[in-house]
Amino acid sequence: MAPLQTFYANIVQVRITPNELAFEFGVHFPNEAPVPGQPINFDPEVRVVLSLAALKTLCETLQNALTQVELKQQQRTLPQPEPARTTSKQ
């Protein structure tokens, strides 16, 4: 098995066809501020093409992951209850 490659991306372009969705991930570090409404030109590092079935699975997985992350963030910000104290009668 080939080693897993890791790519950094801070920009993604999405292309849609009737049967597929293609993500093109790349890196873009502009020298000047982007112009609103102007497309950003970049050379994609990675292209991922998903079938409709794979896209549905990815959407469901991302939604579940988003829910989990939001719950974990809420748990970190909520005050933690003190543990219950038990008293024993003898």
N, C-alpha and C positions, 0 to 999 in steps of 0.2 A: 504494500500500500504506500502510495506517495505521501510525503509529509504534508500536513495541512498548511495551506498558505493563508496568511492574514493580510488584509488590505485595509488601509485607512481611507475613509471617504468623508468629505464634508459637503458633498453635493451629489444629488441624484437627479437623473432625468428619466421620465417614464414615457414609454411608447406603448400604444394600445393598438391591437389588431382585433378582428372579430373573434379569434380563438386564443389569443395569448396576451400576456402583459410582459413587457421587457423593462427591466430596471438597468440603467447604466450608471454605475457609481464611479466617482472620480474625485480629484483633489483640485481645489481652486483657491489660490491665495492672490486676490486682486491687488494691483499696485495702486489703484484708485477706487473710490466708492462706486458701486454699481449704479447704473442709470435705471430708475424705476421703469418697468415695462419692456426693457431691453433683455433679450435672452443672454444668458451667460455661456460663453463658448469654453469648452474644456474637452480634453481627450479622455474618454472613459478608460479606467483601469480594469474594470470588471463589468461584464454584462451577464445578467441573470434573466433567463426567459422562463416564464411559468405558464403552464397550461391552466385552463379554467379551474380544474379540480385542485391543482396545487395552489392556485391563488386563493381559493376558498379556504383551504386548510391553513395557509399562511395567515389570512385575515383573522380566522378564528383563534389561532395560536397567539397572534399579536394582541388581540383584544383581551384574551385571558391573561397574558403577561402584563399588559397595561393595568388591568384590575389588580393584579398581585402587587405591582410596584406601588400603586396608589394606596393600597391597604397598608403596606409596609411603611410608607411615608406618614400616613395618619397615625400608625402605632407609635412611631418615633416622636411625634409631636404631642400626643396625648399624655397627660400625667399618668404614671403607672400606679395602680392601686397598691396599698400596703398589704403585705401578706396577712391573712387572717390569723389572729392569735387564739390559741386554744388554751383553755384552762382545764386542768384535771382536778376532779374532786376525789379526795381519798377518805 
